[in-house]
Structure formats: structure tokens, C-alpha cells
Amino acid sequence: MKAFLAFLICLFYFQASAFIPPVADLVAEVFSGRKGGEAVELQFRHTVTVRDGETVEVIETFTGNRSGAVIQWQMAGQPVVYSDWTQKEYVFRNSKSIASRTGAFIDYFLVSSASDYQERLLRERFLRRDQLLIFKPGYVPAGDPKTWDTRGNYLNHSDIAIEKVGNEFAYAIVGTSEGEQKRAFYLSRTGRALSRLEWGVGGETAAWDFSNPVSLPGVGRLPRLSLLKINGATRVATTLSSAKPIRRDSVATLRNASRQPSASAAPSALLEEAIRLIVRYR
């Protein structure tokens, strides 16, 4: 059946002048070649614009997997601050916590399965199941191919379009659009990359823009640069410095070490503000 649908899609591709590929196929391209492993260590370098336009540099070392992670945060001249990521929140050693807005950010760096990521997008309303449909419900072509009317039965989703992200064009999939509530994700037209995750909440717009994807040994293709834009202004510029697979027991070892009294430093007010800005939107 899949081969048959692929044939129909190819047939329609050559008939249509403005063809948008099936969403499931686009998501599959993003994760093709990803390497699944026990755990991963990611190092991010954040340039954060905090209050009064002051800019600070924060190094984040993320050690874990989709089930959870230990994160080390550091600013120059200050001790390392530790937190746990539980999928639902970031919990610091001083018992403060920050709710996680989405798992779609972290999963983009960790997931090796396209179907797993697609389920994440569905759960978080970036995507709806009806947007995965290619043809009208009940369409079953039979008999002479000349009578199939492929074009007439192909679904043109009004909430899937081509838009510009930065200097490139992307497929924009709007999963939620209810008043001031919006959730959308964008996939590169050149393939194999997520371009943007976007929210609209209470009059505020926020988006992570991803660019410069690179293939890294042992983990696959990941974005080198991520920009957090709030109401159109860039507040965080994040560079992926390194990414490597690690053993699962390395996470437990780090978690135990981070819970020792000597590792219980509280963040300074400036570092805490920077961290909050970063993680409130992921």
C-alpha cells in the first residue's frame, strides 16, 4: 500500500505546479541517518541578552537522554551550577525549578526516530493528525488510472504553506491557531532540517530558529546555530559546540557527583536570569 501511495504522490508531483510533500515524509527526512544511542553529551554556548540590554555568555553541558539529564551551567569566573531536566521541568540544587515549555526542542537534538518526533509534535499541538492525510478520506482509486482524479482528491491543507525563515524558504505547518494561541513548526525546503519552532501565547510570539545543520560523528545531523526570538527580537544565540554519544551509566555518575555538598552552588542573580530566559522557551 505504501508503494502504491508513493506512486500516486509521484504522479501528482509531476501534475502539480505547487506541490508540498507529505508532512510525514518531511519529518522522516530530518531524522534520516540519526544515530540512536544510550545517551549523549551536548555542549551549548549561549549569548543571552538580559535586562537593560546586557549580554552574558553561558556554557551549558547537557548530559543525558530523552528520559532525563543533568545540566551544568557556567559563566566565566563563577562556580558550576547543576540542574536536572525531568522532561517536565528544570530542577536546581537550591530546590528552585523552571517548567519546561516543550520537549520538542530537546528532542530535536536527541531523537533518532522520526515517528517518535512526530508523536511529540502531535502531543504538543504543533501538528494535527488530519494534516498527515494526503488524500481525501475514502479515496480508493480503482480501475483505469485515467479515472483516478489524483489531483481532485489530493488534500491542499490551508494551514500548511511555504514561508521564509531567515534567508531560506521552509514548509510551515500550523498545528494550533486559536485566537492568540499558536503553535507551528517549519521544515526546510532543502530537506533534512527543522527550521523553526514557534509559539503565540497571550500576545507574545516566541520562536527558536535553527540553521547551519552539520553531520557529527556518532549522533547524526544537528543544527549548529539556534536563535531564540521573542516578539521579533533575538534574545538568545546558541551555538552547538560539540555533541557525542556516551554510556548511560555516565549520566548516573554525574548525577551522583552533582548532588554532593561541594557541588551545590546557587546561581548568581545574573546567571539565574540568563538560565531562566533560555529554558522558559524549551
Buried (B, 14 or more C-beta within 10 A) or exposed (E): EEEEEEEBBEBBEEEEEEEBBBBBBBBBBBBEEBEBBEBBBBBBBBBBBBEEEEEBEBBBBBBBBBEBBBBBBBBEEBBBBBBBBEEEBBBBBBEBBBEBBBBBBBBBBBBBEBEBBBBBBBEBBBBBEEBBBBBEEEBEBEEEEEEBEBEEBBBEBEBBBEEEBEEEBBBBBBBBEEEEEBBBBBBBBEEBBBBBBBBBEEEEBBBBBBBEBEEBEEBBBBBBBBBBBBEEEEBBBBBBEEBBBBEEEBBEEBBEEBEEEEBBBBBBEBBBBBBBBBBBBB
